[in-house]
Amino acid sequence: MDPSRAVAVTNQYDDELLIRIDNSLREHPSDNTCRQAEPPLTARGTKFEPFDVPFRPPTVRPLPNTPLALFEAFVPLSLVETWVEWTNKKPFSRFEAPSRHSRRLQWTPTTSSEVYLWLAILIYMGLHRERRIQDHWKTFNLCTQRPSHAIGRFMTYDRFHILFRNIRLFDPEAPLSSEFDRVNEWSNHIQQASLSLYQPGSLIAVDECMIRYTGRSREITKVPNKPIPVGYKVWVVAQRGYYLSWIWHLPKKAMGPVAGPIRRKKAGNKDSIYLNPTQSVVPALTSLLPEQPYHVFLDNLFSSPSLFLALRQRGIGATGTARTNCGIDKTLTQHKAADAKGQLGWQWGTLKSVPTPDNLVNQLAWKDNALVLMLSTVHTGEELEQRIRRRPNSLTKPQQRAIKREFGDQPIKELPVPTVTAEHNDHMSAVDVGDQLRSYLGFDHSIRRGGWKAVAFGFLLDTALINTYLLQLRGSPNWAVFQSQVSWRQQLIDELFEKHATDGSSRKRYKTGNDALPISEHNWVRRRSSSRCILSGLPIGSIEISQPEIQPATGAFSTYD
């Protein structure tokens, strides 16, 4: 064994937990995401002692008086004013002289109202998508049919573009070690706001999510099986799509994103619990939540008896699917291997449980479409629920004989299902639900320069919008509840424009500055330059007369008074 792999470090969120990498294998050589590589257990306990986690529903605390005030709780004026100060202090990252036609020559200091308008335009682009950003500023004419977007009344494309390039969410003179340091202030504020307005229930889930980014960055991660295969990875704890807290993934950090100071393992200390870098994220995330009992659901990337024991010692129950190399009971791993060959012979619904030697973690095997291995510190395996199940479309594999016999010719059947699997299926998707909501209406244009912008406007802004939407949907706001994300985002756009258009608009299209002023009261000014009609393309004042073609007589006549 490599001696460096035996070095243990502390978890910076929990000094009593140690991190090692000799009990795991990396998924990719350039990424510290690890999967367990532990030998199966041969010893067994006598009787499992379940950990009691009383059910506690989530509650939404009193919300601000208006939709815009709720959004501003996640993007407050004080924070935006700080962005404005940093942006105006050093708007450009390069110091060479600009070219003759560079947009840098058009730069003028920005304001907080203009930044709010700019954010409203970003939200608008998610609702009204175009293939190119500049297409939102194109107008229609007789020869080109396209939608006209009202955002051009408030900000030119050049101004939007230069703000997108030069806005600073961080102090440009502060030392930065990663792309995430540039957005940490806003990220921390969103997490605080999310927890201040929402009291989490007892059932939570931890999983990974991805932020699309295809440019160059040391923090880039590749996950081929994800809908977003390349980008930044984030470890998230969530509940029903509501993101409670998260930790950035640092693929180049050898001992993982939550590793603290190095501490070598003490000889003969058998009570210490060692987790791999990926497992260590779970207790770190739960420590960021309000202190109360939780039941956390995990997938087989995290699950192992050692992790579940560590969570139980900290007052947190856990349930998750398991791999054969996570340190689970040896007999169950043998059953799994036999099932893959179609040699197990169990009837559908058969469940067997084996406690760990200390009786604190339950190891389960349940025969479904295939043999499912699970770990839990909460469920005994004897609890059952009635669920409606659909017959799988394909039943050709050897391990599917049991479910084929159970369904027979019935396409749908109500069956008793262990509560441990039913609850896991219900609540494990909490992070995926948030991912799904984020994928619908976010800023959909590729960002290839400045990875922190992908994090800020492809994750943080969307998280703020989704969390505010869910808060008003599940809470008791002072306004009529918006049932869809589209109507919620449109309301925020309208209120942002209404509040900040007067002070924040960088485009003055009307000399009067008043769109509602009657034409009879307009102050006509000679512009000393010719213009063309938008509809016809002709210069203003010119008249084009077209002679109608004379049609041959058909015997039908019309008279006009």
Secondary structure, DSSP 8 states (H G I E B T S, - for coil): --GGGG-EEEETTEEEEEE-STTEEEEETTEEEEEE-B--B----SS-----------EE----SSHHHHHHHHS-HHHHHHHHHHHHH---S--S---TT-GGGG-----HHHHHHHHHHHHHHHHS--SSGGGGG----SS------GGGGT--HHHHHHHHHH--SS-TTS--SSGGGGTHHHHHHHHHHHHHSEE--SEEEEEEEEEE--S--TT-EE-TTSSS-EEEEEEEEEETTEEEEEEE--TT-TT-TTEEEEE---TT--S--EE-TTTTHHHHHHHTS-SS-EEEEE-TTT--HHHHHHHHHTTEEEEEE--TTBS-BHHHHHHHHHHHTT-----TT-EEEEE-TTS-SEEEEEESSSEEEEEESS--S--EEEEEEE--S---SGGGHHHHHHHTT-SEEEEEEEHHHHHHHHHTTHHHHHHHHHHHHS--S---S-HHHHHIIIIIHHHHHHHHHHHHHHS--SS----SHHHHHHHHHHHHHHHHHHHH------SSS-TTS-GGG------SS--B-TTT--BTT-------------S------
